């Protein structure tokens, strides 16, 4: 897989003011449930849902791929979107700081995405 889908997701996160956008390459670990995690956070539930909706729209529009499963939109503390080989995590900021997902997968190579202003 090329990184086009990761870039589309990262750009969709940044378009809606997602913060600390990072992807983790889980392939070298071998025990992970997907090839990649991509993670961001936002300061409000409204923003978390806006990011999730934008990712869904952009993935359909640019890659022709629909999300397989989504969980967490009802409370928007932590939304998980399953694209099979990519799992998207959108946290409300305090929850990202609490769960520290990147620390759990600290061995995974990390890519940081920045807004191209």
Secondary structure, 3 states (H helix, E strand, C coil): CCCHHHHHHHHHHHHCCCEEEEEEECCCCCCCCCCEEEEEEECCHHHHHHHHHHHHHHHHHHHCCCCCEEECCCCCCEEEEECCCEEEEEEEHHHHHHHCHHHHCCCCEEEEECCCC
